[in-house]
Each structure stands twice: as C-alpha cells, then as structure tokens.
C-alpha cells in the first residue's frame, strides 16, 4: 500500500508532471493532424477541442490535455529558471530561456481552453487571438516575431537532429524520422502562425492565429496541407516517445523540499 506522503511526493515531482506534459503535447498534435485530415480543419484551438469532445473518449482526452498542458508549461518554465539543459549564459542562451517561459505560458492557455471545453463553457476564438486583444501592439509584434523565429529554430532542430539530445540511449532508432518530419512540419506552421500574429500587431487582433488557426489557413494548399497534417501527427508520436525516453530531473516541486 502506498502511503499518503508517497502519493503526495509523486504528485509533486517535476518528472511526473513533465512526462504527462509530453504525453499531452503528443496527444494535441496527433489530434490536430487527425481532425484536420478527417474533417474540416479547425480555425482555432477552441474549435479543435470541440472536435475532440465529440470523439470517443473525447472528455478523457480533454482532461489529459488540460492536466498535461499544465505539466508541460511547468517543465518549460522550470527549465528556463533552473537551466536543466545547461544552455549557455550568453545573449542567445538567455533569449532561448526567455522563449521557454513564453512557451510555458502558452501551454497554460491551452490548459485553460481545454478545461473550458471540458466544463461545457468553451467559446469560439483562439487563445492567441484573445491574448492579442489584451496585449499592447509592441508586445504582439514581439511575440509574433518570436513565434516566427521559433519556427525557423524548429526547422533547424529537425535538420541538425538536435531533437535527439536529451533522449536515453535505448530510444528506438525509428524515432529519428518521426522527429525530423515532425519538427519540419511544426516549424512551417509556427512560421505561418508568427506571420499572422505580426499582422495582428497592426490593430486587427482577429488576424492572430495559434497553431490550429495557422494550419487551417493552409487547407487550400492541397498536398502541402496533407503533408503538414501528417508531419504534425508524426511530431505527436515523437512527443509520446519523449514522454517515456526523455531524461528529466526528478525534482520535488513542493516548497522547502
């Protein structure tokens, strides 16, 4: 029998939350690619989650996404603050860690949207669009540029196989091809999303689009759209592998532990 303190410790471990987070990230990308291919491509994250709600076990998946997005957000922010990956302390490294924090906050928004849908109060629109409505133009422009740069970094990460760093030695070799295709597709969609957010800085917040909206905007590109959807599914599968094989520090998140 597991003691109460043991359960509390497990629930407070960074490793536990992070692995759930990688699993949830994988689920999000698999569902995004699947829904876009099998039905009308979602125009927003809220639309995506509404489509998930109608799938078998959709409510369970939304719950996993909501909890996992929190876990992944915690990992991104803790990684930025504690520098678990040993990023250089130069200007490039500090910028990378700053965008880890931005990414972490983005996953908290995803958790919020998934929870809203799960509780039956999911509205229309996109978390990116809602954030653009509240933020000053300079910040929207900076975030858009950051997303665009992150997209270019995803493509570089795929080509250089940098995504294999941090995985244990017994990771299945086929994962390399999942990661390559997935990072390239993710990079393209990031760049499209970043461009839309930059356009929103001009005053029309409706232009801002997250990943789902950016992918949806490409639905008329035919073969390219299909390739991107498949690539995002492969990125999701790569994330599921990361949930098992990623090296993650087992830190206790409780204060004074």
Secondary structure, 3 states (H helix, E strand, C coil): CCCHHHHHHHHCEHHHHHHHHHHHHHHHHHHHHHHHHHCCCCCCHHHHHHHHHCCCCHHHHHHHHHHHHHHHHHHHHHHHHHCCCCCCCCHHHHHHHHHHHHHHHHHHHHHHHHHHHHCCCCCCCCHHHHHHHHCCHHHHHHHHHHHHHHHHHHHHHHHCCHHHCCECCCCCCCHHHHHHHHHHHHHHHHHHHHHHHHHHCCCCHHHCCCHHHHHHCCHHHCHHHHHHHHHHHHHHHHHHHHHHHECCCCCECCCCC
